[in-house]
Amino acid sequence: MNATPDAPFTDAELLSLAEKAAHHAWAPYSSFPVGAALLLADGRIVTGCNVENASSPLGICAERNAAAHMVTTADVTATDGHLPSIPQIKAVAIVGLKSAPCYPCGACRQVLREFNCERVIVSVDGKPRSHDFAEILPHSFGPESL
């Protein structure tokens, strides 16, 4: 996808930012560094990397780390310390330094769904490939399901 006023970053640029984030990964157990870059509806970019732990369930994937960073850095000054609404993710780009394409795991797909992610971008043969989010998580469960 080319940059437009609605999407100021190209898919290739988002993948580049995800790759930079992957270089910060703490992956001493799997040796599988992953980075993610979220393009938010307000035009901001938020990145994250996977952080492993000797107690495996305590680790966090790059996509969920980026989502947590998105919520943590949201502007809440005008809302008495509460998020005014659910942040909107226009796209997530994911790079695994040792695997391409690198798609989100099931837990990350569900977390991205919570924030209305529209597209998933991965690298295939060195080129960006974009998927509508509903392709990778069909018939999903979200806040409106409750």
N, C-alpha and C positions, 0 to 999 in steps of 0.2 A: 504494500500500500504506500502511495506517495503522501508526503506531508500536505495537509490542507489546513485552512483556518480552524476547522473543527478538530483536526488531529495534527497538531504541530510537529509531531515526530513521525518519521517513517518507520515501518516495521523493522528495517535493517538497523536503524538507530536504536530502537528499543532492544533489539537483540544484542547490540554492542554494549548497552548499559547493563543488561542482564549478565553478559560475559564478564564485565568488570566486577560486578557484585560476586560472581562465582569465585573470583580470585581471593575473596575474603572469607570463604567458607572454612568452617572448622569441621573437617571430615577425616579424623585420624583412624577411624574404625572401618569405614567403608571405602575410603579413598575415592569417593564419588562426589566431588564438589559441584554444587548447583547454584545458579543465580537466577533471580527473577526481577523484572522491572514492571511495575504497574503504571499504566497511563490512566490518570484519574479524569473524571468529567470536568474538573476545574482547570485542567491542563498541567497539573503537577505530575512529576514522576517520583515514585517511591520505589526503592530497591530493597532486596533482602537476599540473604544467602542461607544455606543450610548450616545448622549448628548441631553437631552430634554430642552424645553423652555416653559414658561407659554403661550407664543404665539406658539401653536403647529407647524405651518408650519416652524418655525425657527429652530426646532430641526434637528439633523442629525443622521442617522443610523450608526451602527458600520462599515458596509462595505464601505460606502461613506467616513466616517471619516478616515478609513485606506487608502483608495485610495488617499485622499487629503494629508495624511501624506507621502505616497509613492512619490507623485509628489514634495512635499515640500522638502523632504530629498534626492532627486535624485542628482547625481553628475553632476553639470553643469560647473565645472571649466574649462573644455577644449572647451566649446561651446559658449563663450561670454555670459553666463547667460541664455541660452536657452536649453531646453531639446533636446538632440541629436536625439531622436526618441521616439515613444510612448513606455512607460514602458510595459513590458510583465508580466502578472500575470499567473504563472503556475497553482496555486491553491488558493482557498480561503476556510478557515475553519471557520465555524460559530457556536457559542454556545449561546443559550438563557438559562439563569440560571433557568428560570421557565417553559421552554417549549423545548421539544425535539421530533422530529427534529425541527430545526429552519432554515427555508429557507429564502433567501433574498427576500425583497419586489420587486415590479416591477421597481421602480426607481433605486434601487441598482443593479438589474440585468442589466439594461441599462448602468449604469456607469461601472460595471465590464466588460461588453461587449466592451466598448470603449478601454479597456486596454487588449483585447484579452485573457480574462480569459479562461483557458482550463478546469478546474475542480472545482466542488463545493463539499465540504466535510461537512457532518453533522453527528451528533451522533444519532444512532437509537438503543435503548435498551443498551446503554453504549458502543456500538461498532461503529467505523467509517463506514460511507457509502459514497461512492464517486459517483458522477454523472458527465458525460461529460456536459460541459456548454450548448451545443446545446440542451440537453434534457430539461433544465429548461427555455431556451429562444429560442424556434425554430423560424425559419424564421425571424431572427433578423435584425435590422437596425444598420449599423455601419458606420465608416468613409468612407469606400469604396463605400457606397451607395450614397454618395453625388456627 
